Amino acid sequence: MKTPAPALLPQPLRRRLLALPAALALAATGASAWADNAPWPNRPLKLVVGFPAGSSPDLTARVLADPLAQALGQPVVVENRVGAGGNIGAAVVAHATDDHTIGLMINGNLTIAKILNPATTYDPLKELQPVSLIAVSPLVLAVPASTATSGAAFLEAARQSGDRWNYGTPGIGTVAHLGMELLKARAGIAPMHVPYPGNPQVITGLIGGQVQMALLPPGLAMSQVKGGKLKAIGVTSAGRSSVVPDLPSLSEAGVKDLNLEIWNAVAAPQSLPRAHVQRLSELLADIVRRPEVRERIAAQGWQVVGTAPEGLAHRIRTDTEAMAEVIRKNDIRPQ
């Protein structure tokens, strides 16, 4: 994904993004000898998830919990703190001071939460530190099944239709909403936004012809494609994805500089000593690469990654820059 020029971003945001690598380095040098040598964890570790039981983030957290507990020698307890698109759970982690609380979060919780809604009770760039990027997945550009054209032909038809076409999303400020505005800019199309309460209603709108396109998670999209109710035009990743290997990327339809993915990651409070963060990162990287864990995460529609803290910091920085520019240009505000 091509990021916007830093000069276009507000100065406070630029300073916070540029400070991420320095913050990681400072945390590394500041870890105390006690943190390096004392047994940790010395009681159960809480893994907070801001979504309900059975949701994709919850399922991923539960896949990680048992092997992480075995590696740490202490129970890892998944705790669901639901609400505000995961931001309530993220705030719990950001404000934790017990050195035994971490969280599994999605893109928005770690990037644009405060930018999109200044009333958010935590600042992800100041109060959370990256541990590991766990898994990524593209979104699928889904259209009504009656659309019998190639990706390039569909996008050309969208250009010709201007604002007479609509696109559906599960709400204002969601990844699907911001991603579609980014796609509009990259592809030169101009459909109008129709927000729905959730993706089930988006799918109903697609099938019924009320909207002509939507960005959907692969699992939702492909179940409808296999049932003959929708057609998949392509994925939003820079190239083809192992999650849906048979689908072309939108770059193959002529869309340049688009690399939009949903992802989940583990983050910790800034107060957690760097030695513990580094240990967690190394353990998680090993765990997600185990065949049985990789298969369980892949079955949920994800491609495992397992980065070091610096890798997640880079992803946070680049995604925040790109999405902040989309929010600014389109004056997107929560409702």
C-alpha positions in Angstrom: 0.0 0.0 0.0 1.4 3.4 -0.9 1.4 5.6 2.1 0.5 9.3 1.9 3.3 11.9 2.2 4.0 12.6 5.9 3.6 16.3 5.3 -0.1 15.7 4.7 -0.6 14.4 8.2 -1.2 16.6 11.3 2.0 17.4 13.1 1.0 15.7 16.4 0.2 12.5 14.6 3.4 12.6 12.6 5.4 13.0 15.8 3.6 10.0 17.5 4.2 7.8 14.5 7.8 8.7 14.1 8.3 8.1 17.8 7.3 4.4 17.6 10.7 3.0 16.8 12.4 5.2 19.3 9.9 4.2 22.0 10.7 0.5 21.3 14.4 1.2 21.6 13.9 3.2 24.8 11.8 0.5 26.3 14.5 -2.0 25.5 17.2 -0.1 27.2 15.0 0.8 30.1 14.0 -2.8 31.2 15.2 -3.3 34.7 17.5 -6.0 35.9 14.7 -7.1 38.2 12.4 -7.6 35.1 15.2 -9.5 33.3 15.8 -11.9 36.2 12.7 -12.3 38.3 10.3 -15.1 37.4 7.5 -13.9 35.1 4.6 -14.4 35.0 4.2 -15.4 38.6 0.4 -15.7 38.4 -2.2 -16.2 35.6 -1.8 -13.9 32.6 -5.0 -12.2 31.3 -5.4 -12.1 27.5 -8.1 -9.5 26.9 -10.3 -9.6 23.8 -12.7 -6.7 23.0 -15.2 -8.9 21.2 -17.7 -11.5 22.3 -17.1 -15.2 22.7 -17.2 -16.9 19.3 -16.0 -13.9 17.4 -13.0 -14.2 15.2 -10.6 -12.4 17.6 -11.9 -14.5 20.5 -11.4 -17.7 18.6 -7.8 -16.7 17.7 -7.1 -15.8 21.3 -8.3 -19.2 22.5 -6.1 -20.9 19.9 -3.1 -19.1 21.3 -4.0 -19.4 25.0 -3.2 -23.0 25.8 0.2 -23.3 24.0 1.2 -19.9 25.5 0.2 -21.1 29.0 2.3 -24.2 28.5 5.3 -22.1 27.4 5.0 -19.6 30.3 4.2 -22.1 33.0 1.1 -20.1 34.1 -2.5 -20.2 33.0 -3.5 -17.7 30.2 -7.1 -16.6 30.8 -9.1 -15.1 27.9 -11.2 -12.3 29.2 -13.9 -10.8 27.0 -14.4 -7.0 27.6 -16.9 -6.2 24.8 -17.9 -3.0 23.2 -17.0 0.0 21.0 -15.6 -2.1 18.2 -13.0 -3.6 20.5 -11.9 -0.3 22.0 -13.2 -1.1 25.5 -11.0 -4.1 25.7 -8.0 -2.2 24.3 -8.5 0.5 26.9 -8.5 -2.1 29.7 -5.1 -3.3 28.4 -3.7 0.2 27.9 -4.6 1.2 31.5 -3.5 -2.1 33.1 -0.6 -1.7 35.6 -0.4 -5.3 37.0 2.3 -6.6 34.5 0.0 -9.5 33.8 -2.5 -8.1 31.2 -2.1 -8.2 27.5 -4.6 -8.1 24.7 -5.5 -9.5 21.3 -6.8 -6.6 19.1 -7.7 -5.7 15.5 -6.4 -3.0 13.2 -8.5 -0.1 14.4 -7.8 -0.7 18.0 -4.1 -0.2 17.4 -4.1 2.5 14.7 -7.0 4.9 14.1 -9.1 4.6 17.3 -8.2 8.0 18.6 -8.0 9.6 15.2 -11.5 8.5 14.2 -13.0 9.3 17.6 -11.1 11.7 19.9 -13.4 10.6 22.7 -11.7 7.2 22.8 -10.4 6.7 26.3 -7.0 5.5 25.4 -4.3 6.5 22.8 -3.0 3.4 21.0 0.2 5.2 19.9 1.1 6.3 23.4 -0.4 3.8 25.8 0.1 0.4 24.0 3.2 -1.3 22.9 3.4 -3.8 20.1 4.1 -7.5 20.9 3.4 -9.4 17.7 1.3 -9.2 14.5 -0.5 -12.6 14.6 -2.4 -13.0 11.4 -3.6 -11.0 8.3 -6.3 -11.4 5.7 -7.4 -9.4 2.7 -10.9 -8.2 2.1 -12.8 -9.5 -0.9 -14.5 -7.1 -3.3 -17.9 -8.8 -3.6 -20.7 -7.9 -6.1 -24.1 -9.3 -7.0 -24.0 -12.8 -8.7 -25.6 -11.3 -11.8 -22.4 -9.4 -12.5 -20.9 -11.4 -15.3 -17.8 -9.4 -16.1 -14.1 -9.5 -15.2 -12.6 -7.4 -12.5 -11.2 -4.8 -15.0 -14.6 -4.6 -16.8 -16.5 -4.3 -13.5 -14.3 -1.4 -12.4 -14.7 0.3 -15.7 -18.5 0.0 -15.4 -18.2 1.5 -11.9 -16.2 4.4 -13.3 -18.9 5.0 -15.9 -21.7 4.8 -13.3 -20.2 7.5 -11.1 -22.2 8.1 -8.0 -25.2 6.2 -9.3 -23.8 3.1 -7.8 -23.7 2.3 -4.0 -21.4 0.3 -1.8 -22.4 -1.2 1.6 -20.4 -1.5 4.8 -21.2 -2.6 8.4 -20.9 1.0 9.6 -19.1 4.3 9.5 -15.4 4.2 10.3 -15.1 0.4 9.9 -12.2 -1.1 7.9 -14.6 -1.9 5.1 -15.7 1.8 5.0 -12.2 3.2 5.1 -10.9 0.5 2.7 -13.6 1.3 0.1 -12.8 5.0 0.3 -9.2 4.1 -0.3 -10.2 1.8 -3.2 -12.3 4.6 -4.7 -9.2 6.8 -4.8 -6.9 4.2 -6.2 -9.4 2.9 -8.8 -11.0 6.2 -9.8 -14.6 5.1 -8.9 -17.2 7.0 -7.0 -20.0 4.8 -5.5 -22.0 6.3 -2.6 -21.7 4.9 0.9 -24.7 3.0 2.4 -23.9 2.0 6.0 -25.7 -1.1 7.5 -25.9 -2.4 11.0 -23.6 -5.3 10.1 -22.3 -7.6 7.4 -25.3 -9.8 7.2 -27.4 -6.8 6.1 -24.6 -5.8 3.7 -24.9 -9.2 2.1 -28.7 -8.9 1.9 -28.3 -5.5 0.2 -25.9 -7.0 -2.4 -28.1 -9.9 -3.2 -31.1 -7.6 -3.5 -29.3 -5.1 -5.6 -29.6 -2.2 -3.2 -25.8 -1.9 -3.3 -23.5 -2.9 -6.2 -20.3 -3.7 -4.2 -18.9 -4.3 -0.8 -15.6 -5.3 0.9 -16.2 -8.4 3.0 -14.1 -10.8 5.1 -13.2 -13.8 3.0 -15.1 -16.3 5.1 -18.4 -14.4 4.7 -17.8 -13.6 1.0 -16.8 -17.0 -0.2 -19.6 -18.8 1.5 -22.0 -16.7 -0.5 -19.9 -17.1 -3.7 -20.0 -20.8 -3.3 -23.7 -20.7 -2.8 -24.1 -18.7 -6.1 -25.5 -15.6 -4.4 -22.5 -13.3 -4.8 -19.5 -13.0 -7.1 -15.9 -12.2 -6.0 -14.0 -9.7 -8.1 -10.7 -9.9 -6.2 -8.8 -9.3 -3.0 -7.4 -6.1 -1.5 -3.9 -7.4 -0.7 -1.0 -6.4 -2.8 -0.8 -9.8 -4.4 -2.8 -13.1 -4.2 -3.5 -14.3 -0.7 -3.1 -17.8 0.7 -6.4 -17.3 2.4 -8.3 -17.3 -0.9 -5.5 -18.4 -3.4 -7.9 -18.7 -6.4 -8.9 -15.1 -6.3 -6.9 -12.5 -8.2 -5.7 -9.3 -6.4 -7.3 -6.1 -7.5 -3.9 -5.1 -8.8 -4.5 -7.6 -11.6 -7.6 -5.6 -12.5 -5.5 -2.5 -12.8 -5.7 -1.0 -9.3 -2.3 0.3 -8.3 -0.8 0.8 -4.9 -3.5 -1.0 -2.9 -2.6 -3.2 0.0 -5.5 -3.3 2.4 -5.7 -6.1 5.0 -7.5 -6.8 8.2 -5.3 -8.1 10.9 -5.1 -9.1 14.6 -2.2 -8.6 16.9 -1.1 -8.9 20.5 -0.3 -5.7 22.3 0.7 -4.8 25.9 0.5 -1.8 28.2 3.5 0.6 27.9 4.2 -0.3 31.5 5.0 -3.9 30.8 8.8 -4.3 30.9 10.5 -4.8 27.5 12.1 -8.1 28.6 8.6 -9.6 29.0 7.4 -8.1 25.7 10.3 -9.6 23.9 9.8 -13.0 25.5 6.1 -13.0 24.6 6.8 -12.0 21.0 9.3 -14.8 20.6 6.9 -17.4 22.1 4.0 -16.2 20.0 6.1 -16.3 16.8 7.0 -19.9 17.6 3.4 -20.9 18.5 1.7 -19.5 15.4 4.2 -21.4 13.2 3.3 -24.8 14.7 1.4 -26.7 12.0 -1.6 -27.5 14.3 -1.9 -23.8 15.4 -1.4 -22.5 11.8 -4.1 -24.8 10.5 -6.6 -23.8 13.2 -6.0 -20.1 12.5 -6.1 -20.7 8.7 -9.5 -22.4 9.1 -10.8 -19.1 10.5 -9.7 -17.3 7.3 -6.3 -16.0 8.4 -2.7 -16.2 7.2 -0.3 -16.4 10.2 2.5 -14.0 10.5 4.1 -13.8 14.0 6.4 -10.8 13.8 8.8 -9.2 16.3 7.5 -6.0 18.1 9.3 -3.9 15.5 7.4 -5.6 12.7 4.1 -4.8 14.3 5.2 -1.3 15.0 6.0 -0.8 11.3 2.5 -2.1 10.4 0.8 0.2 12.9 2.8 3.2 11.5 2.1 2.5 7.8 -1.6 1.7 8.3 -2.2 4.6 10.6 -0.7 7.0 8.0 -2.8 5.6 5.2 -6.1 5.4 7.1 -5.6 8.8 8.8 -5.3 10.4 5.4 -8.6 8.6 4.3 -10.3 9.9 7.4 -9.0 13.5 6.8 -9.8 13.7 3.1 -13.4 12.3 3.6 -14.1 14.1 6.9 -15.2 10.7 8.4 -16.7 11.1 11.8 -18.2 8.5 14.2 -22.0 8.6 14.6 
